[in-house]
């Protein structure tokens, strides 16, 4: 079946896989097959929603509402239960993220050391706001309240890499390492 045919299907029963079209962000039939395998592996295990959501997010890059509803149907639970878990834990995201997630700490220690200037520099240079993704899907930007590295303030985290004592004038040199 062609991708166009799958994209036109509605969620009306088992095996029907809706496609989410958000420009370049499309949940593909292959992604749905992977989600089906994840759900099948965990369906009968109590308390398994979090691992299912984690793995589905790895497949899709985020958890759009249509995928949450699909998981709810497969796990035989209410969509509100899935949504509640997906929105409660900060690990989960309902919007696409860039390949490299940039987190700027705005906690007290970082803020008094001018982390707001770091955030503004990144926003200006990458032409994006907090919570957005660059057009090329390379970066997304988050402002966080504490990264637990107050002794390194101000702190910026890109992916799994933590940078301390960051200056606004030097932050783009760090970001460019991820091109």
Protein Blocks (a to p, Z undefined) as FASTA:
>chain_A
ZZklmmmpccfbghiacdddehjaccdfklmmmmmmmmmmmmmpghilmmmmmmmmmmno
pacfklmmmmmmmnopafklmmmmmmmpmkbccbdcdfbdcdddfbfklmmnopmmmmmm
mmmmnopaehiacfklmaccdddfbeoiamlpccddehjbccehiafklmmmmmmmmZZ
